[in-house]
């Protein structure tokens, strides 16, 4: 079993920044691959960024150059640094670990 607890969401103005955190516990194997997804109202959940235990990363095109995923293996924590936020980034952001483990989600709202 894997438990994922997200934090760091909130309301921010366009152009602002937020950092999301995902603290993980449980199966170390599942933590080899972790990711952030998001789901906006009326839309499907989409992969935003992923990272392996070796530090290999991948991003959806819409966030490249603005978001950075990172991890601290000693703390079993994954981060998503979000800069230059846009209204279209508004969504519930979910942490994911290999094996279909999900966090509870954290709301990010970008609005003036």
C-alpha positions in Angstrom: 0.0 0.0 0.0 1.0 3.6 -0.7 -0.3 6.7 1.0 0.0 10.1 -0.7 -0.7 13.4 1.0 -0.6 16.6 -1.1 -0.3 20.1 0.1 0.5 23.6 -1.3 -2.5 24.5 -3.4 -4.4 27.7 -3.2 -5.5 30.9 -4.9 -2.9 32.9 -6.9 -3.0 35.7 -9.4 -2.0 35.1 -13.0 1.8 35.2 -13.4 2.2 34.0 -9.8 3.8 30.9 -8.4 2.9 27.9 -6.2 4.8 24.8 -5.0 2.9 21.6 -4.5 4.2 18.8 -2.3 3.4 15.2 -2.1 4.6 13.2 0.9 4.6 9.4 0.2 4.7 6.4 2.4 4.5 2.7 1.8 5.8 0.5 -1.0 9.2 1.8 -2.1 8.8 0.1 -5.5 5.8 2.2 -6.3 7.7 5.3 -5.6 10.1 4.6 -8.4 7.7 6.4 -10.7 5.7 9.4 -9.5 3.7 12.0 -11.3 1.3 15.0 -11.0 -2.0 15.0 -12.8 -4.7 17.6 -12.9 -8.4 17.8 -13.6 -10.3 20.9 -14.5 -14.1 21.2 -14.3 -15.7 19.3 -17.2 -12.4 18.0 -18.5 -10.6 14.7 -18.3 -7.7 14.2 -15.9 -4.4 14.8 -17.6 -0.8 14.0 -16.9 1.1 17.2 -16.1 4.6 15.9 -15.2 6.3 12.7 -14.1 9.6 11.8 -12.5 11.5 8.5 -12.0 13.7 7.6 -9.0 16.7 8.3 -11.3 15.4 11.8 -11.9 14.2 11.5 -15.4 11.3 13.9 -16.1 8.6 14.4 -18.6 6.1 17.3 -19.0 2.9 18.0 -21.0 3.6 20.6 -23.6 1.4 23.3 -22.0 3.6 23.5 -18.9 7.1 23.1 -20.3 9.3 26.0 -19.3 6.9 27.0 -16.5 6.6 23.9 -14.2 9.4 21.8 -12.6 8.9 18.4 -11.0 11.5 17.3 -8.5 11.9 14.8 -5.7 13.7 14.2 -2.5 14.2 10.5 -2.2 15.4 10.7 1.4 12.0 12.3 2.4 9.9 10.3 -0.1 8.5 13.6 -1.3 7.7 14.9 -4.8 7.3 18.6 -5.6 5.8 20.5 -8.4 7.1 24.1 -8.7 4.6 26.1 -10.8 5.7 29.5 -12.2 4.0 32.0 -14.5 0.6 30.5 -13.7 -2.2 31.0 -16.1 -6.0 30.9 -15.5 -6.1 27.7 -17.6 -3.9 26.0 -15.0 -6.8 26.1 -12.6 -7.6 22.5 -11.6 -7.5 20.0 -8.9 -3.9 18.6 -8.8 -3.4 15.0 -7.9 -0.2 13.1 -6.9 0.2 9.7 -8.4 2.5 6.7 -7.7 3.1 3.7 -9.9 0.5 1.0 -9.2 -2.5 3.4 -9.5 -2.1 5.1 -6.1 -3.6 8.6 -5.9 -3.6 11.4 -3.4 -6.7 13.2 -2.3 -6.0 16.2 -4.6 -5.3 19.9 -3.9 -7.1 22.8 -5.5 -5.1 25.3 -7.5 -7.0 28.4 -8.7 -5.4 31.1 -10.8 -7.5 34.2 -10.9 -7.3 37.9 -10.6 
